[in-house]
Amino acid sequence: MVGTGNIAVIASAPVSQRNRDIEYPYRQDSDFYYLTGFEESGALAVFVPSRRPAEYILFCREMDETMALWTGRNAGLKGAREEFGADDAFPIEDVDDILPGLMENREKVFYPMGRDNHLDQQLLDYVRQLRDQVRNGVSAPMEFVSLEHLLHEMRLYKSPAEQKLMRKAAQVSAKAHVRAMQTTRPGLYEYQVEAELMHEFTSNGMRFPAYPSIVAGGSNACVLHYTENRDPLQEGSLLLIDAGAEYQNYAADITRTFPVSGRFSEAQRALYQLVLDAQLAAIEQVRPGNHWNDPHNAAVRVLTCGLIELGLLQGRLASLIKNESYKKFYMHRTGHWLGMDVHDVGDYKVDGKWRLLEPGMVLTVEPGLYVAADCQDVDEKWRGIGIRIEDDVLVTQDGCEVLSANVPKTVSEIEQLMA
């Protein structure tokens, strides 16, 4: 896709400082990892389609026996070739001497434009160097092209190997949610329930969550991205958990909402069943040939109709949907792409139209309802209730597969599990 006569360049993620001389746990840039599988910082991958035999070149740190004593062994140049499939490998310190020569007489440079200031400047400097050699018959690239345009389309379609990794991440995340349901009780703190999630992730070899876990009791669930996880759980309230593990850089993303005391109140049950009905209607729309917005439209219709029946909205169904009156209680979309990033790459529209769903795509389906504690124009029994139900769904040849199906989500299943 890059094309003969052009070149593609991508850098690894930098190390991030946590404080003073302590670094955050390293996480490779998803695009770089997708292309290379290489998990070290200080690396640069170069792809030259017309060059034989070295089409894929990796610049990286050389093996350092002294540093290995402190931080462990790194791949080095030999490992880059033998373990990670590079056609050739060079020390990262030599990139300024070698890369300009690889860019000679290329027409276009594909790279992640505007994402790495150092790489932006580096490539511009190389182009200037090549332009200075024009009298020697050297031509410089005339065009920079965003690598993401090609790469993110590739990442949108998950191969069978990727699907297997995502299935594993979802299975372990499902076990963590079940564990959280079984251990939750009034008086525990939200962070104690979060610890149960992390225990299950780590016990299954997944040391890090795919994103900061949301463990939101009571009205905290009405804060969509609540992550403080510090309050005690109250008798009679609901607990919303939005959490997923990361497995070999692939994310799971699951949300469940359940009663802290083990049984739903009448009002909680009514709103919960409405959200579940909306989610099931949305999942029914996940199949090849439907467009991205079909699940959202299905969820909105079910939620709006239910809100009318429960008295939280007044008016005609069509008008309330058209005017987006439901957004008072349901203000987010019904899902997003899922993959190496929890909010994964891939365009949602193509040529201005919602794109069609195709086999290999993975998305979340996550309708919700959120009635703020200070919402004065609804009956008091509804106030402070936040509910979201989210599953990870793979588009298959003839429909879909719910990767996270192992977490109970009907009222009776949840109450039975918690009993």
C-alpha positions in Angstrom: 0.0 0.0 0.0 2.9 2.4 0.6 4.1 1.7 -2.9 7.4 1.1 -4.6 9.5 4.2 -4.7 8.3 5.4 -1.3 9.3 4.8 2.3 7.5 4.4 5.7 8.9 5.3 9.1 7.5 4.9 12.6 9.0 5.4 16.0 8.5 3.5 19.3 6.8 5.2 22.2 9.0 7.3 24.5 9.5 6.4 28.1 7.3 8.5 30.4 8.6 9.9 33.7 6.3 9.3 36.7 8.3 11.4 39.2 11.9 12.3 39.7 13.9 9.2 38.5 10.9 6.8 38.5 9.3 5.8 35.1 5.8 4.7 34.4 5.6 1.0 33.3 6.4 1.0 29.7 3.7 0.5 27.1 4.7 0.4 23.4 2.9 2.6 20.9 0.1 0.5 19.4 0.9 1.2 15.8 4.6 0.4 16.3 3.8 -2.8 18.1 1.2 -3.9 15.5 3.9 -3.7 12.8 6.9 -5.0 14.7 6.0 -6.8 17.9 8.9 -4.9 19.4 8.4 -3.8 23.0 11.4 -1.6 23.7 11.7 2.2 23.7 14.3 4.0 21.7 13.5 2.2 18.4 12.6 3.3 14.8 11.2 1.0 12.2 11.7 1.7 8.5 9.9 0.0 5.6 11.3 0.4 2.0 9.2 -1.7 -0.4 11.5 -1.3 -3.4 14.8 -2.2 -1.5 16.1 -5.8 -1.7 16.8 -7.7 0.5 16.3 -5.3 3.5 12.8 -4.0 3.2 12.2 -3.9 6.9 14.9 -2.2 9.0 14.9 -1.7 12.7 17.0 0.9 14.5 17.3 0.0 18.2 19.5 -0.1 21.2 22.5 -2.5 21.1 22.7 -5.2 23.7 24.3 -3.7 26.8 25.6 -6.2 29.3 26.1 -3.6 32.0 22.6 -2.3 31.8 21.3 -5.9 31.7 22.4 -6.2 35.3 20.1 -3.4 36.3 17.1 -3.5 34.0 17.3 -6.9 32.2 18.5 -8.0 28.8 17.3 -6.2 25.7 16.9 -7.7 22.2 19.9 -5.9 20.6 20.6 -6.0 16.9 20.8 -9.8 16.8 17.4 -10.1 18.5 15.9 -7.6 16.2 16.7 -9.8 13.3 16.3 -13.3 14.7 13.4 -12.7 17.1 11.5 -9.9 15.5 11.9 -10.6 11.8 13.8 -7.4 10.8 15.7 -7.8 7.5 18.5 -5.7 9.0 19.1 -3.8 12.2 21.3 -0.9 13.2 22.2 1.0 16.4 19.7 3.8 17.0 22.7 6.1 17.4 23.4 5.6 13.7 20.0 6.6 12.4 21.2 10.1 11.3 23.9 8.6 9.2 21.8 5.8 7.6 18.2 7.0 7.3 18.8 10.0 5.0 20.4 7.6 2.5 17.3 5.4 2.6 15.2 8.4 1.8 17.2 9.4 -1.2 15.2 9.4 -4.5 12.0 8.4 -2.7 8.9 10.3 -3.7 6.8 10.1 -0.5 7.5 9.5 3.2 4.7 7.8 5.1 4.9 8.4 8.9 2.6 9.3 11.8 2.5 13.1 11.1 2.2 15.4 14.0 2.3 12.7 16.7 6.0 12.9 17.6 7.6 16.3 17.5 11.1 14.8 17.4 10.4 12.6 14.5 8.7 15.5 12.6 11.8 17.6 13.0 14.1 14.7 12.2 12.5 13.9 8.9 12.4 17.6 7.9 16.1 17.9 8.6 16.8 14.8 6.5 14.8 16.3 3.6 16.8 19.5 3.9 20.1 17.5 3.8 19.0 15.7 0.6 17.9 18.9 -1.1 21.4 20.3 -0.5 22.7 17.4 -2.6 20.6 18.1 -5.7 23.6 19.0 -7.8 24.9 15.4 -7.1 21.8 14.0 -8.7 20.1 13.3 -5.4 16.3 14.0 -5.1 14.5 14.5 -1.9 11.0 13.2 -1.1 8.4 15.8 -2.2 5.5 14.6 0.0 4.8 13.6 3.5 1.7 11.2 3.9 0.0 10.2 7.1 0.8 6.5 7.8 -2.3 6.2 10.0 -4.6 6.4 6.9 -3.3 3.0 5.8 -2.4 1.5 9.1 -5.6 2.2 11.0 -7.7 0.6 8.3 -5.5 -2.6 8.7 -5.9 -2.5 12.5 -9.7 -2.2 12.2 -10.0 -5.8 10.8 -8.9 -8.3 13.4 -7.2 -11.4 12.1 -8.0 -14.8 13.7 -4.8 -14.5 15.8 -5.9 -11.1 17.1 -9.4 -12.4 17.8 -7.9 -15.2 19.9 -6.0 -12.6 22.0 -9.1 -10.5 22.4 -11.2 -13.5 23.4 -8.7 -14.4 26.1 -8.6 -10.8 27.4 -12.4 -10.8 27.6 -12.6 -14.2 29.3 -10.2 -13.1 32.1 -12.0 -9.8 32.4 -15.3 -11.6 32.7 -13.9 -13.7 35.6 -12.8 -10.5 37.3 -16.3 -9.0 37.1 -17.8 -12.2 38.5 -15.3 -12.1 41.3 -16.2 -8.5 42.0 -19.9 -9.3 42.2 -19.3 -12.2 44.6 -17.2 -10.1 47.0 -19.2 -6.9 47.0 -21.1 -6.0 50.1 -22.1 -2.8 52.0 -19.3 -1.1 53.8 -16.5 -2.1 51.5 -14.7 0.7 49.7 -14.7 1.1 46.0 -10.9 0.6 45.9 -11.3 -2.7 47.7 -13.5 -4.0 44.9 -11.0 -2.6 42.4 -8.4 -4.7 44.2 -10.4 -7.8 43.5 -10.5 -7.0 39.7 -6.7 -6.5 39.7 -6.1 -9.7 41.6 -8.0 -11.7 38.9 -6.2 -9.8 36.1 -2.8 -10.4 37.6 -3.4 -14.0 38.6 -4.1 -14.8 34.9 -0.9 -13.1 33.7 -2.4 -9.8 32.8 -0.5 -7.3 34.9 -2.2 -4.2 33.7 -5.8 -3.0 33.0 -6.5 -1.8 29.6 -7.6 1.6 31.1 -8.2 2.9 34.6 -11.0 0.9 36.2 -14.3 2.6 37.0 -15.7 1.3 40.3 -18.6 3.7 41.0 -21.1 3.2 43.8 -24.4 5.0 44.1 -24.5 8.4 42.4 -20.8 8.2 41.5 -22.1 6.0 38.6 -23.6 9.1 37.1 -20.1 10.5 36.5 -19.3 8.7 33.2 -15.5 8.5 33.7 -15.4 8.3 37.5 -12.0 6.8 38.6 -11.5 8.1 42.1 -12.7 4.7 43.5 -12.5 5.9 47.1 -16.0 5.9 48.6 -17.7 3.3 50.8 -20.5 1.2 49.3 -23.9 2.0 50.7 -26.7 -0.5 51.6 -29.4 -0.4 48.9 -27.2 1.3 46.2 -26.0 0.1 42.9 -22.3 -0.5 41.9 -21.2 0.2 38.3 -17.9 -1.4 37.3 -16.3 -0.6 33.9 -13.1 -2.6 33.7 -11.1 -4.7 31.4 -7.7 -6.4 31.2 -5.0 -6.0 28.6 -3.5 -9.2 27.1 -0.5 -8.9 24.8 -1.5 -5.3 24.1 -5.1 -6.1 23.3 -7.9 -4.7 25.4 -11.1 -5.9 26.9 -13.8 -3.4 28.0 -16.7 -4.7 30.1 -19.3 -2.9 32.2 -21.8 -4.3 34.7 -24.1 -2.7 37.2 -25.4 -4.6 40.1 -26.9 -4.1 43.6 -24.5 -3.7 46.5 -26.9 -5.6 48.8 -27.6 -8.4 46.3 -31.1 -7.4 45.3 -32.4 -4.7 43.0 -35.1 -2.3 44.4 -38.2 -1.8 42.3 -36.9 1.4 40.7 -33.4 0.0 40.1 -34.9 -3.1 38.5 -37.1 -1.1 36.1 -34.2 1.1 34.9 -31.8 -1.8 34.7 -34.2 -4.0 32.7 -34.7 -1.1 30.3 -30.9 -0.7 29.7 -30.6 -4.4 29.2 -33.4 -4.5 26.7 -31.7 -1.6 24.8 -28.4 -3.5 24.8 -29.9 -6.7 23.5 -31.7 -4.7 20.8 -28.4 -3.1 19.9 -26.4 -6.3 19.8 -29.1 -7.7 17.5 -28.1 -5.1 15.0 -24.4 -6.1 14.9 -24.0 -8.1 11.7 -22.4 -7.6 8.3 -24.1 -5.2 6.1 -25.6 -3.1 8.8 -24.0 0.3 9.3 -22.2 1.5 12.4 -25.1 3.6 13.7 -27.7 0.8 13.6 -26.9 -0.5 17.1 -27.1 3.1 18.5 -30.4 3.8 16.8 -31.9 0.6 18.2 -30.7 1.4 21.7 -32.0 5.0 21.6 -35.4 3.8 20.4 -35.8 1.2 23.2 -34.5 3.6 25.9 -36.7 6.5 24.8 -39.8 4.3 24.6 -39.0 3.0 28.1 -38.4 6.4 29.6 -41.8 7.5 28.4 -43.4 4.4 30.0 -41.7 5.1 33.3 -42.7 8.7 33.2 -39.2 10.2 33.0 -39.9 11.7 29.5 -43.2 13.1 28.2 -44.1 13.4 24.6 -44.3 11.5 21.3 -41.6 8.9 20.7 -40.6 10.2 17.2 -40.3 13.8 18.4 -38.3 12.9 21.5 -35.8 11.0 19.4 -35.6 13.7 16.8 -35.0 16.4 19.5 -32.6 14.1 21.3 -34.5 14.6 24.6 -33.2 11.2 25.8 -29.7 12.9 26.1 -30.8 14.2 29.5 -30.4 10.6 30.8 -28.3 9.0 28.0 -25.7 11.3 26.8 -23.0 9.0 25.1 -22.8 6.8 22.1 -23.7 3.1 22.2 -20.1 1.9 21.5 -16.7 2.3 20.0 -14.1 0.2 18.1 -12.0 -2.1 20.4 -8.6 -3.6 19.8 -5.1 -2.6 20.8 -6.5 0.6 22.2 -9.6 0.6 24.3 -11.0 3.3 22.0 -9.5 1.7 19.0 -8.5 3.2 15.6 -10.7 3.2 12.5 -13.0 5.7 10.8 -16.6 5.6 11.8 -17.7 7.3 8.6 -16.5 6.7 5.0 -17.2 9.5 2.5 -19.5 11.1 5.0 -21.7 8.1 5.6 -21.7 5.6 8.5 -19.5 2.7 7.5 -20.8 -0.8 7.1 -20.0 -3.4 9.6 -17.8 -6.2 8.3 -16.4 -9.5 9.6 -13.3 -9.0 11.8 -14.4 -5.7 13.3 -14.7 -5.6 17.1 -16.9 -3.0 18.9 -18.4 -2.4 22.3 -22.1 -2.2 22.8 -22.8 -0.1 26.0 -26.1 1.8 26.4 -26.8 3.4 29.8 -29.1 5.6 31.8 -27.9 8.2 34.3 -30.3 10.1 36.6 -28.3 12.7 38.5 -28.8 12.9 42.3 -29.9 16.5 41.9 -32.4 16.0 39.1 -35.4 17.7 40.6 -37.9 17.2 37.8 -38.2 13.4 38.2 -39.6 11.3 41.1 -37.1 10.9 43.9 -37.0 7.2 43.6 -35.1 7.5 40.3 -32.4 10.0 41.5 -28.8 9.0 41.9 -29.2 5.8 39.7 -26.5 5.3 37.1 -26.6 2.1 35.0 -24.4 0.9 32.1 -24.1 -2.6 30.5 -21.3 -3.1 28.1 -20.0 -6.1 26.1 -17.3 -6.7 23.5 -18.8 -7.9 20.2 -17.0 -9.4 17.2 -18.6 -9.1 13.8 -18.7 -12.6 12.2 -19.6 -13.9 8.8 -23.2 -14.4 9.6 -23.8 -12.2 12.7 -21.8 -11.6 15.8 -20.0 -13.2 18.8 -20.2 -11.6 22.2 -16.7 -12.1 23.5 -17.6 -11.1 27.1 -20.7 -13.3 27.4 -19.5 -15.0 30.6 -20.5 -12.2 32.9 -24.1 -12.5 34.1 -26.3 -9.6 33.2 -30.0 -10.5 33.6 -31.6 -9.5 36.9 -32.2 -13.1 38.0 -28.6 -14.2 37.1 -27.0 -11.3 39.0 -29.2 -11.8 42.1 -28.6 -15.5 42.1 -24.8 -15.1 41.7 -24.6 -12.5 44.6 -26.8 -14.7 46.8 
